[in-house]
Amino acid sequence: MDVRMEELLQATIDEGASDLHIRAHMPPKLRVHGELLPIADESLTEEDTLRLVKEISSEEQMGEVLRNGGADFALAHPDGTRFRVSVFKERGRYGAVLRQIPSTLLSMEQIGLPSVVKELLFKPRGLILVTGPTGSGKSTTLASMIDVINQERNVHIVTIEDPIEFYHTSKNSLVTQREIGQDVPSFAEAIRRALRQDPDVILVGEMRDLETIAAAITAAETGHLVFGTLHTTGSAETIDRIVDAFPMNQQPQIRTQLAAGLQAVISQILLPRLGANGEVDGRVAAFEIMTRTDAICSRIRDNKTNMIKSDLQTGVKHGMQTLDSHLTDLYKKGLISYEELITKAQDPDSVINKLKEAGYRA
């Protein structure tokens, strides 16, 4: 198939796709509004995929693929649009996924984040976690948060990312952005070094291992506002995942540290957004919000995370909300379909019953 990567990237931009998939023995595919769609009738050969991968990868990156089975890096299109690239081997063949990084930062209002989240950005210290599955918009949410701090606070922000996705120009704050593999060897090492760089705010792009999680918790304990991400869904699951990462003998201490330092968990998913004509028109985010209260601290400390869900339901005055309540609101506003509401709800039976009581379809 005679196609160049630049043409495929341009098609990704033109179609407003979130991802471009390159794989041997199938045509290039774009993810548009959550659906994978082919953009050619002809399939790529193994030679095609190797050529396309080489067009965007340096010799060092190709070497990393051969050594480790994959390489992640950022790429800029000639028009300035940036992509997060994952090149990999599968069944001995080369493949790649390129995720388009939005060129403009969305505001927190555009994303749909409630006002309580903005209040969190002015906390002097603590740990704020943004969680959700891959492709749920965590990076976009974090970038909008950092931009608010950058504009409205006079602090030193250190971001640690793999790779850097959104570039932040220093505004009212001073922003230092460090890329794993380029500027520093690992997340954990970057956090340790950041503590010697007079930071006020630290963004940890991914809390992917025990060492990084421990370093982030320590940074939050020592007077810094730390943002991090995890691939978890829900506040209770996020806390359990962090605690379970540690050996059994350390878990009581970690629960105590989390109870003292965790300010919030923001869990999110992305769903197809319905337009005025009922057709899919982009994506919309749904959030579960857990904020710090005495009750939440007690649940974490006493290893009773199974009770957090009820605290979320009764914590509206503290800015909390369950995922199901937000999904229901989106459905009532006509922004998501009934099918999306029911399939994404954590307790669909309860959602259906509440809709019936309110006179909605069930």
C-alpha positions in Angstrom: 0.0 0.0 0.0 1.6 3.2 -1.2 0.9 5.6 1.7 3.1 7.8 3.8 2.7 8.4 7.6 2.3 12.2 7.0 -0.9 11.5 4.9 -2.3 9.2 7.6 -1.6 11.8 10.3 -3.3 14.4 8.2 -6.3 12.2 7.8 -6.4 11.7 11.6 -6.4 15.4 12.1 -9.0 16.1 9.4 -11.4 13.4 10.8 -11.0 14.6 14.4 -9.9 11.1 15.4 -8.4 10.4 18.8 -6.2 7.5 17.6 -4.5 6.1 14.5 -3.9 2.3 14.4 -1.2 0.9 12.1 -1.1 -2.9 11.9 0.0 -5.4 9.2 -2.7 -7.3 7.2 -5.4 -4.7 7.9 -6.1 -1.2 6.6 -5.1 1.8 8.7 -7.9 2.5 11.2 -9.0 5.7 13.0 -10.9 5.9 16.3 -13.6 8.4 15.8 -16.1 9.1 18.7 -15.0 5.8 20.2 -15.5 3.7 17.0 -12.7 2.1 15.0 -13.1 2.9 11.3 -10.9 1.8 8.3 -9.6 4.7 6.2 -8.6 2.6 3.2 -9.8 -0.5 1.4 -6.3 -1.9 1.0 -4.5 -3.7 3.9 -1.0 -2.8 5.0 1.7 -5.4 4.4 4.4 -6.2 6.9 6.8 -4.2 4.8 4.4 -1.2 4.8 4.1 -1.2 8.6 7.9 -1.4 9.1 8.4 1.5 6.6 5.7 3.6 8.3 7.2 3.0 11.7 10.7 3.9 10.5 9.3 7.2 9.1 8.5 8.4 12.6 11.0 6.6 14.8 14.7 7.4 15.4 17.4 4.7 15.4 17.4 4.8 19.2 13.7 4.3 19.3 13.8 1.4 16.9 16.6 -0.1 19.0 14.3 0.2 22.1 11.5 -1.6 20.2 14.0 -4.5 19.4 15.3 -4.6 23.0 12.1 -4.1 24.9 9.3 -4.9 22.5 8.0 -1.3 22.3 8.8 2.4 22.5 6.7 5.4 23.6 7.5 8.9 22.4 5.9 12.2 21.2 5.7 13.3 17.6 4.8 16.7 16.0 3.0 17.0 12.7 4.2 19.8 10.4 1.1 21.8 11.2 2.1 21.7 14.9 -0.4 19.0 16.0 1.2 16.6 18.4 0.8 12.9 18.9 1.7 10.4 21.6 3.2 7.4 19.8 3.4 3.8 20.9 5.5 1.6 18.5 5.5 -2.2 19.3 6.1 -5.7 18.0 3.2 -8.2 17.8 3.6 -11.7 16.5 7.0 -10.6 15.1 5.6 -7.7 13.1 5.7 -4.0 13.7 2.6 -1.9 14.7 1.9 1.5 16.1 -0.8 3.5 17.7 -0.7 7.3 17.5 -2.9 9.3 19.8 -3.7 12.9 18.8 -3.0 15.4 21.6 -5.5 18.3 21.5 -3.7 21.4 20.3 -5.7 23.7 22.6 -6.2 23.2 26.3 -9.8 22.7 27.3 -11.1 24.7 30.3 -12.4 22.8 33.3 -15.9 24.0 32.4 -15.6 22.6 28.8 -14.5 19.3 30.2 -17.5 19.3 32.6 -15.6 19.2 35.9 -17.6 20.5 38.9 -16.6 23.7 40.7 -15.3 21.7 43.7 -12.4 20.4 41.6 -11.2 24.0 41.1 -11.1 24.5 44.8 -8.8 21.6 45.2 -6.2 23.3 43.0 -5.6 25.9 45.7 -4.8 23.3 48.4 -1.2 23.9 49.9 -0.4 20.2 50.0 -1.8 16.7 49.5 -2.4 14.1 46.9 -5.0 14.4 44.1 -5.6 11.4 41.9 -7.2 11.4 38.5 -8.1 7.8 37.5 -9.8 5.9 34.8 -9.2 3.4 32.0 -6.8 4.2 29.1 -8.3 6.7 26.8 -10.7 8.2 29.3 -9.2 11.7 29.1 -7.1 11.8 32.3 -4.2 13.6 30.6 -6.6 16.3 29.3 -8.2 16.8 32.7 -4.7 17.1 34.4 -3.5 19.5 31.8 -6.5 21.8 32.4 -5.9 21.6 36.1 -2.2 22.5 35.7 -3.2 25.4 33.4 -5.5 26.9 36.0 -2.7 26.7 38.6 -0.3 28.2 36.1 -2.6 31.1 35.5 -4.0 31.8 39.0 -1.2 30.8 41.4 2.4 32.0 41.7 4.1 28.7 42.3 6.7 26.3 40.9 5.0 23.4 39.0 7.1 20.4 38.0 5.5 17.9 35.6 7.0 14.4 35.1 5.6 12.7 32.0 6.3 9.8 29.6 6.2 11.4 27.1 5.3 15.1 27.6 1.9 15.6 26.0 0.8 19.2 26.6 3.4 21.9 26.6 2.8 24.5 29.3 4.3 28.0 28.9 5.1 29.7 32.3 2.4 32.3 33.1 1.8 33.4 36.6 3.6 30.3 37.7 7.0 28.8 36.8 6.6 25.5 34.9 9.3 22.9 34.6 8.5 19.8 32.4 10.6 16.7 32.5 10.3 13.7 30.2 11.1 10.2 31.2 14.0 8.8 29.2 14.9 12.2 27.9 15.5 14.3 31.0 15.4 11.7 33.8 15.5 7.9 33.9 12.3 7.1 35.9 9.2 8.5 37.6 10.5 7.7 41.1 13.9 9.2 40.4 12.3 12.3 38.9 10.1 12.8 42.0 13.1 12.5 44.3 15.1 15.0 42.3 12.1 17.3 42.0 12.0 17.6 45.8 15.4 19.4 45.5 14.1 21.8 42.9 11.9 24.0 45.2 8.6 22.7 43.8 5.1 23.6 45.1 3.1 21.4 42.7 4.2 18.1 41.2 2.4 16.2 38.4 3.3 12.5 38.2 2.1 11.4 34.7 1.7 7.8 35.8 2.0 6.1 39.2 2.9 2.7 37.6 5.0 1.0 40.3 5.5 0.7 44.0 8.6 3.0 44.0 6.7 5.8 42.2 3.6 5.5 44.4 5.7 5.6 47.6 7.7 8.6 46.3 4.4 10.5 45.4 2.9 9.8 48.8 6.1 11.1 50.5 6.1 14.2 48.3 2.5 14.9 49.3 3.4 14.4 53.0 6.3 16.8 52.9 4.2 19.9 51.9 3.7 19.6 48.2 0.5 19.4 46.1 0.9 16.2 44.1 -1.2 15.1 41.1 -1.1 11.5 39.9 -2.9 9.1 37.7 -3.9 5.4 38.0 -5.7 3.1 35.6 -8.5 2.4 38.2 -12.2 3.1 38.1 -13.7 4.4 41.3 -12.4 5.9 44.6 -12.5 2.8 46.7 -10.8 0.7 44.0 -8.1 3.4 43.7 -7.3 3.4 47.4 -7.3 -0.4 47.5 -4.9 -0.6 44.5 -2.4 1.8 46.1 -2.5 -0.1 49.5 -2.2 -3.5 47.8 0.9 -2.4 45.9 2.8 -2.5 49.2 3.9 -5.5 51.2 1.4 -6.6 53.9 3.5 -5.4 56.8 3.6 -1.8 55.3 -0.1 -1.6 54.5 -1.4 -0.2 57.8 1.2 2.6 57.6 0.3 3.4 54.0 -3.4 3.6 54.9 -2.5 6.0 57.7 -0.4 8.1 55.2 -3.2 8.1 52.6 -5.8 9.1 55.3 -3.6 12.0 56.2 -2.7 13.2 52.7 -5.3 12.2 50.1 -7.3 15.3 49.1 -9.4 13.8 46.3 -10.0 11.0 43.8 -11.5 12.0 40.5 -12.5 9.0 38.4 -13.7 9.5 34.9 -14.9 7.7 31.8 -15.6 9.0 28.2 -18.8 8.3 26.4 -20.3 9.1 23.0 -22.0 12.5 23.2 -25.4 12.8 21.5 -26.0 15.8 19.3 -29.3 17.7 18.8 -30.4 15.2 16.1 -29.7 12.1 18.3 -26.5 11.3 16.3 -23.1 10.8 18.0 -21.3 14.2 18.1 -18.0 13.9 20.0 -17.4 12.6 23.5 -18.6 13.6 27.0 -16.9 12.8 30.3 -18.7 11.4 33.4 -17.0 11.8 36.8 -17.0 10.2 40.2 -15.7 12.7 42.8 -14.5 11.8 46.2 -13.2 14.7 48.4 -11.5 14.6 51.8 -13.7 14.5 54.9 -13.3 13.1 58.4 -15.5 10.1 57.4 -13.5 9.3 54.3 -10.3 9.5 56.3 -11.7 7.1 58.8 -12.7 4.6 56.0 -9.2 4.7 54.6 -7.4 4.4 57.9 -9.7 1.6 59.2 -9.6 -0.4 56.0 -13.3 0.1 55.3 -13.2 1.3 51.7 -16.3 -0.8 50.9 -18.2 1.9 52.8 -16.9 4.8 50.7 -19.7 4.4 48.1 -22.3 5.4 50.7 -20.2 8.3 51.8 -20.2 9.5 48.2 -24.0 9.3 48.0 -24.4 11.4 51.2 -21.4 13.8 50.6 -23.1 16.1 48.0 -22.5 19.1 50.3 -18.8 18.3 50.2 -18.8 18.3 46.4 -18.9 14.5 46.1 -20.8 12.6 43.4 -21.2 9.0 42.3 -20.5 8.0 38.8 -24.1 6.7 38.5 -25.6 10.1 39.6 -23.5 11.9 37.0 -24.4 9.4 34.2 -28.0 9.8 35.1 -27.7 13.6 34.9 -26.1 13.3 31.4 -28.9 11.0 30.3 -31.6 13.4 31.5 -29.9 16.2 29.6 -30.0 14.1 26.4 -26.2 14.0 26.2 -25.9 10.2 26.3 -28.1 7.3 25.2 -30.0 5.0 27.6 -27.8 2.1 26.5 -24.7 4.0 27.5 -26.2 4.9 30.8 -27.1 1.3 31.7 -23.9 -0.3 30.4 -21.6 2.1 32.1 -23.5 2.4 35.4 -22.0 0.7 38.4 -25.4 -0.3 39.8 -27.8 -0.3 36.7 -30.8 -1.8 38.7 -30.7 1.2 41.1 -30.4 3.6 38.2 -33.4 2.1 36.4 -35.5 2.2 39.5 -34.7 5.9 40.1 -35.5 6.7 36.5 -38.9 5.0 36.9 -39.6 7.0 40.0 -38.8 10.2 38.2 -41.0 9.2 35.2 -38.2 8.5 32.7 -37.8 5.5 30.4 -36.8 2.2 32.0 
